[in-house]
Amino acid sequence: METFVVTLVCIALLLLGAVTLSMSALNSMNTVTDALKVSESLSRDMLNTEIRCISSSTTDSGATVTIDIENEGKKALANYIAWDVIVRYQDGGTVWIPYSTSTPGWTISGFFFRGRC
């Protein structure tokens, strides 16, 4: 009788372990799937983005840079907070500048929509 109880406890522990392992595997697969969906969405956005620099100028001894760009891609680029602006200086130094109205930062001063009123 004692061996029967021990056997039942062992079987219950094995079943519990199998269920726990299965749930962990399914949760991991769900996490991986979600990450792949996000990665695919970002890749699609990057492939549909094409920005062309029309002109650029500097004022205030280089403290202010004005750049006119044109979106030639298929993706609307109105979410400026999500943009990454990276400046590379002639001496080779690079710096990331966040979207901000304060210094350091960058802002949008105006829009020109070609072919629209």
C-alpha angles and dihedrals in degrees: 000000000000092000090051092056092046090049092051092049091049092049091048091051091049091050092047090049092049092050092047091049091048093050091049091051092049092048090049091051090049091052092049091048092051091049091051091051091053091046091050092050092050092047091051090051092049093049092051093049120093120163122185123197109229099179142337137196139174130220136177091045091303097314092114122045122189117198126182111205134180126211106225094166133092096247122090110234103199097124095088095169088067093054120107113216112193119182121202116198125213090250089061098257119134131199134183113227119200125219103264140134090225128072123299095037146082134242142188114252103180149338135233117193109197114222095011132101 
